Amino acid sequence: MWFLLGSCFIGYIYIWILYRIKSISVLIWRCKLVERGKKIMSGKIKYARLRIDGEEDQIICCEDLEKDEYERKYKGKLNCIKGCNARIKFTERKNNIKFFSTWNKEGHLHEEWCPYHVDYKGKIGRERLKAYYESVQLDDDIILERLKSKARNLNREYSYNDITHPENGTREVEMIGEGNVRVYEEDGSADSSDENKYLPRIRYEEAQYISVDDIGCRKGVIGDIDNVQLNEDSYGRKFAYFNLITEYVRVNIAFPEAFYSNEYLDDVDKFEEYIIKIKNKVEESEHNIPVIAYGEITKKKKDKNGVNVSVISPKRILVDGKTFDQIMYEDL
């Protein structure tokens, strides 16, 4: 009798263990499926551009689209977010995975500087992309002048929108990044000298639309500062970040040791003072503090979907339209 009861109990335990193993296996499989979906999404295009004659381009996010809406309104009408002529298509898979990709046989229509060009696919392709940008050489003084020129152009756009136009009534300022986007292909430089007018252009893009696909590119990034962080590594070297206001991908303006170890700045104390001044300005201001920075887009170490804009010179950044020196001495 006891032997029979013991056998039944052991059998019950055995069945329970098998059930638990199966449940855990299913759970692991589902987690892997979700993770796979994330990987698919991270390697695809999130935004596309809808060009409308006579109006500012409209930006479409794949996560906001439904398949029937795409078929009805946007199919064949979307282009690359970077400003290229390549057409973009929408795909929706199981588990609500949505993404954009380039139309078949149109990968070559992306510009040479665009990370979505067909030649930049795969690991070897990304090396080609990085090599392309490494071949683009600009003097820091030229970079600073072009950043200043871009800042002036942006200020003119805002000023124009503030004007009351009799035929239209009063127009409110349309803030960059709220439903619309500009990918600035020209740097707006007023320098037309024979020596400089044929130099490579700086291409600008709003921080909102930067992603891991841009890793290896060098460009001007435009955004608003969310917060400022000043730290030091295990070797005691100071570094800092400006975390920018974005919706999906974390984008930081990063200041490595190279920023304060060069011919223009060789003083870590001045670097700290500069960062603290910006930090105070951001925390005390009633409005967002804009920044324009030129640097290489690199991957964040602790955030696989985040990127840094690595700024290695004081002449490669403007904060609130001001240079490094203007920030340092504005209270004097």
C-alpha positions in Angstrom: 0.0 0.0 0.0 2.7 2.5 1.1 4.8 1.4 -1.9 1.9 2.1 -4.3 1.3 5.6 -2.7 5.0 6.4 -2.9 5.1 5.4 -6.6 2.1 7.6 -7.3 3.7 10.6 -5.5 7.0 10.1 -7.4 5.1 10.0 -10.7 3.2 13.1 -9.8 6.4 15.0 -9.0 8.0 13.8 -12.2 5.0 15.1 -14.3 5.1 18.4 -12.4 8.8 18.8 -13.1 8.3 18.1 -16.8 5.5 20.6 -16.9 7.6 23.3 -15.3 10.5 22.6 -17.6 8.1 23.0 -20.6 6.7 26.2 -19.2 10.2 27.7 -18.7 11.2 26.6 -22.2 8.2 28.4 -23.7 9.0 31.5 -21.6 12.6 31.5 -22.8 11.5 31.0 -26.4 9.1 33.9 -26.1 11.8 36.1 -24.6 14.1 35.2 -27.5 11.4 36.0 -30.0 10.9 39.4 -28.4 14.6 40.1 -28.3 14.9 39.0 -32.0 12.1 41.4 -32.8 14.0 44.2 -31.1 17.1 43.4 -33.1 15.2 43.4 -36.3 13.7 46.8 -35.4 17.0 48.3 -34.3 18.6 47.5 -37.7 15.8 49.0 -39.8 14.8 52.5 -40.7 12.4 54.2 -38.3 11.6 57.4 -40.1 10.7 58.4 -43.7 10.2 61.7 -45.5 6.9 62.7 -47.3 7.6 65.5 -49.7 4.8 67.9 -50.3 5.1 70.5 -53.1 5.3 74.0 -51.7 5.3 72.8 -48.1 7.9 71.7 -45.5 8.5 67.9 -45.6 6.4 65.8 -43.3 8.2 63.1 -41.3 6.4 59.7 -40.9 7.4 57.3 -38.1 6.9 53.6 -38.9 5.5 52.9 -35.4 2.7 55.3 -36.0 1.6 53.6 -39.3 -0.9 50.9 -40.1 -0.6 48.8 -43.2 -3.8 49.9 -44.8 -3.0 53.5 -44.1 0.4 53.1 -45.8 -1.2 51.4 -48.8 -3.8 54.1 -49.1 -1.8 57.3 -48.5 1.9 56.8 -48.6 2.9 53.9 -50.9 5.4 55.1 -53.4 5.5 58.6 -51.9 8.0 58.3 -49.1 11.7 59.1 -49.4 14.9 58.7 -47.3 14.8 60.6 -44.0 18.4 61.9 -44.8 17.1 63.8 -47.9 18.0 61.3 -50.6 15.8 60.4 -53.6 15.7 56.7 -52.7 12.1 55.6 -52.1 11.2 54.0 -48.8 8.6 51.2 -48.2 6.8 50.1 -45.1 6.7 46.6 -43.7 4.6 45.2 -40.8 5.4 41.7 -39.5 3.9 39.5 -36.8 4.2 40.6 -33.1 3.5 44.2 -34.3 7.1 44.7 -35.7 7.1 47.7 -38.0 9.9 49.2 -40.0 10.9 51.1 -43.1 13.4 49.9 -45.8 14.7 51.0 -49.2 12.7 49.9 -52.2 14.3 47.1 -54.2 17.0 48.2 -56.6 17.0 51.8 -55.3 19.8 51.4 -52.7 22.2 53.2 -55.1 19.8 56.3 -55.1 21.0 57.1 -51.5 23.7 59.8 -51.6 27.3 58.8 -51.0 27.2 60.3 -47.5 24.0 58.5 -46.5 24.4 55.5 -44.2 21.6 53.7 -46.1 23.5 53.6 -49.4 23.7 50.1 -50.8 27.6 50.1 -50.6 27.4 50.5 -46.8 25.5 47.3 -46.0 27.1 44.8 -43.7 30.2 44.9 -41.6 32.5 45.6 -44.6 30.1 48.3 -45.9 30.2 50.1 -42.5 34.0 50.2 -42.8 33.5 51.9 -46.2 31.2 54.4 -44.7 33.6 55.2 -41.9 36.5 55.5 -44.5 34.4 57.9 -46.5 33.9 60.3 -43.6 37.5 60.0 -42.5 38.5 61.3 -45.9 36.4 64.4 -45.4 38.9 66.8 -43.8 37.9 70.3 -42.5 40.0 72.8 -40.5 38.5 73.6 -37.0 38.4 77.3 -37.9 36.3 76.5 -41.0 34.0 74.2 -38.9 33.4 77.0 -36.3 32.6 79.6 -39.0 30.1 77.2 -40.6 28.5 76.4 -37.3 28.1 80.1 -36.6 26.6 80.6 -40.1 24.1 77.8 -39.6 23.1 79.3 -36.2 22.5 82.6 -37.9 20.3 81.0 -40.6 18.3 79.2 -37.9 17.7 82.4 -36.0 16.5 84.0 -39.3 14.0 81.2 -39.8 12.6 81.7 -36.3 12.5 85.5 -36.6 10.6 85.2 -39.9 8.0 83.0 -38.3 7.5 85.5 -35.6 6.6 88.2 -38.1 2.9 89.1 -38.5 2.0 88.6 -42.2 -1.1 90.6 -43.2 -2.3 88.0 -45.6 -1.9 85.1 -43.2 -2.5 86.6 -39.8 -0.1 86.0 -36.9 2.1 82.9 -37.4 3.5 81.1 -34.4 7.0 79.8 -34.4 7.1 76.2 -35.7 9.6 74.5 -33.6 12.0 72.1 -35.4 11.3 68.5 -34.5 7.6 68.6 -33.9 6.2 66.7 -36.8 8.5 68.3 -39.3 12.2 67.9 -39.9 15.0 69.5 -42.0 18.0 67.6 -43.0 20.4 70.4 -43.8 22.4 69.4 -46.8 24.3 72.7 -47.0 26.1 74.4 -44.2 24.8 77.9 -45.2 28.4 79.2 -45.1 28.7 82.8 -46.3 32.4 82.1 -47.2 32.6 82.2 -51.0 36.4 82.6 -51.3 38.1 80.5 -53.9 40.1 78.9 -51.1 37.1 77.6 -49.2 34.0 77.4 -51.4 35.0 73.9 -52.8 35.7 72.4 -49.4 33.4 69.5 -48.3 30.0 70.6 -46.8 28.9 69.9 -43.3 25.6 68.2 -43.3 23.2 68.8 -40.4 20.5 66.7 -38.9 18.2 67.1 -35.9 19.1 64.9 -32.9 15.6 63.5 -33.0 16.4 61.6 -36.2 19.9 60.4 -35.4 20.2 56.6 -34.8 22.7 53.8 -34.6 22.5 53.7 -38.4 24.5 56.9 -38.4 27.5 55.4 -36.4 30.6 56.3 -38.4 29.2 59.4 -39.9 30.5 62.9 -39.1 27.9 65.6 -39.2 26.4 68.6 -37.5 23.7 67.7 -35.0 21.1 70.2 -33.9 19.1 69.8 -30.7 18.0 71.0 -27.3 19.9 70.1 -24.1 17.9 68.1 -21.6 20.6 67.8 -18.9 24.3 68.1 -18.4 26.6 65.4 -16.8 30.2 65.9 -15.6 32.1 62.7 -14.6 35.5 61.1 -14.5 36.7 57.6 -15.4 38.6 55.1 -13.4 41.9 56.8 -14.4 40.7 60.2 -13.1 40.1 61.7 -16.5 37.2 64.1 -16.8 34.5 63.7 -19.4 31.0 65.2 -19.9 27.8 64.7 -21.7 24.9 66.9 -22.9 21.9 64.6 -23.0 19.6 65.9 -25.7 15.8 66.0 -25.9 14.7 63.1 -28.1 11.8 60.7 -28.3 13.2 57.3 -29.2 17.0 57.1 -29.4 19.2 58.6 -26.7 21.6 61.1 -28.3 24.4 62.7 -26.3 26.9 65.4 -27.1 30.0 63.7 -25.7 33.2 65.5 -24.5 36.1 63.1 -24.3 39.6 64.0 -23.0 40.5 65.2 -26.5 38.2 68.2 -26.1 40.5 69.8 -23.5 43.8 68.3 -24.7 44.6 70.1 -27.9 46.1 73.3 -29.4 43.0 75.3 -28.6 42.4 74.1 -25.0 44.8 72.4 -22.7 43.3 73.0 -19.3 40.9 70.6 -17.6 39.9 73.3 -15.1 38.6 75.5 -17.9 36.8 72.5 -19.3 35.1 71.9 -16.0 34.2 75.5 -15.7 32.6 75.5 -19.2 30.5 72.4 -18.5 29.3 73.8 -15.1 28.4 77.1 -16.8 26.3 75.2 -19.4 24.8 73.0 -16.6 23.7 76.1 -14.7 22.3 77.7 -17.8 20.2 74.7 -18.7 18.9 74.3 -15.1 18.0 78.0 -14.6 16.6 78.8 -18.1 12.9 79.0 -18.7 13.3 77.9 -22.3 15.3 75.0 -24.0 18.9 75.7 -24.6 19.8 74.8 -28.2 23.1 73.3 -29.3 24.8 72.7 -32.6 27.8 70.3 -32.6 30.0 68.7 -35.2 31.5 65.3 -34.5 31.6 61.6 -35.3 28.6 59.6 -34.4 29.7 56.7 -32.1 28.0 54.0 -30.1 27.2 54.4 -26.5 28.8 51.7 -24.3 25.9 51.0 -22.0 23.0 51.6 -24.4 23.0 49.5 -27.5 20.4 51.8 -29.1 22.0 55.1 -28.0 24.7 57.2 -29.8 27.2 59.9 -28.9 28.2 62.9 -31.0 31.9 63.0 -30.1 33.2 66.6 -30.0 37.0 66.8 -29.8 37.5 70.6 -30.1 36.1 73.7 -28.5 35.7 75.0 -32.1 33.2 72.3 -33.0 30.2 73.4 -30.8 27.9 76.3 -30.2 25.6 76.4 -27.2 22.7 78.9 -27.4 24.4 80.3 -30.4 27.6 81.1 -28.5 31.2 79.8 -28.9 33.3 78.3 -26.1 35.0 81.6 -25.5 31.7 83.5 -25.5 30.3 81.2 -22.9 33.5 81.4 -20.7 33.6 85.2 -20.7 30.0 86.3 -21.1 29.7 87.4 -17.5 32.9 89.5 -17.5 
